[in-house]
Amino acid sequence: MTPTDTNTATRREIQVEIPADVVSRETDNVVQKMQRVARLPGFRRGKVPPTVIRQRFAEEIKSEVVDTLVPKYFHEEATKQNLVPVSQPRVTDLHLHEGEPLRFKATFEVLPDIELSAYQEVRVDKPDTTVTDEEVQESLNNLREQHATYSAVEDRALADGDFAQASFQGEPKNSAGGPESAPAEGAAKPVNVDDVMVEIGGSNTVREFSENLRGARPGETRTFDVSYPADFSDQRLAGKTFTYTVTVKAIKQKRLPDLNDDLAKEIGSFASLDELKQKIRESLEHEKQHSAEREGKEKLIDELVKRHQFDVPESLVERQIDLRLERGLRALAAQGMRAEDMRKMDFNRLRAGQRDAAVREVKASLLLDRIADAEHIEVTDEELNHEVESLASQTKQSPDAVRARLTKDGALERIRNRIRNDKALDFLYRRPA
């Protein structure tokens, strides 16, 4: 009973035969169980003859015998042939007749044979993560901006450098130049802002706001149009024209705090400005190193996948697509998307759009698993316990409860494999050039 490839290098088909005496014993067991609970007119409970049970419940008996014996003997035969299924088997050609062996074919997927190709030679350039004085100063300037104060200006009009405390309403215009009435779904919607600070002449201020509000005084209202370019950062406004009605409530001037020890103490109880600078430098270095490591590891994975060409089991790809979609839907829900809106999404198109990334992730996982084997990389109980404790802290449950749930769901082993793959990737990244 030699397995044969069908369609891809990861698909196998085996033929299984279950001895007739085994089938007969299991059939008798099923009949006896049914006999104890069957209720049929003319018979007391538990007294229905076996022949009647076999005639009346023939299909049910056959189904239960198959459900009991097929998985057990499929796994025994797969193990005998040194095959490790990664998908549920598709059972065909089922032959079950009284007094005869139960025969069937099972088609399933296995992991591909992967021959590692010079993975030790894969390297990535590691960028300089040194933090410059200019970058520290830029962060300090941002902190000053965050702690700026605004004071009212009396008896003059708005000028460059001032901030207009204002409210405004924006109405989208149609292609004919007039206001849109009953806009269609997907069309621009009116904009209403009760209180906003608009910097006159500011680098981040839309030019038309500065031009039309310059010279205005508190209490004055001005109306003007703004045509946004197609590549405008806010897609709700990009390529559209709005008519704005802006009312200036007050004129404010911004005052930045002095860059000294007092500001350092106010920001985060730092003893001095030098201590604040040092903390900023360390934080920026950590961010740079984290970003460089993340990008470097992504490049490593790209190179590994490019160097190794092999088929991947479709079942693993589908499972990875499911995980990616699940993460995406959770993110949308966290952003406030309603469940009924999610149900309207085109999931076939979404699945198709996730496929390439899912294939890459499956290939990367299989490769890192093989590299971990080659380098004898394992996960310690301490590392696994740390992950369980972290999940327990996030979900506000006891570590024992989290471990029990993960074990029941089969997720604990997946977590162990993920940690092992992460260690393999970290091993490749940190090897000396």
Disulfide bonds with the S-S distance in Angstrom:
none
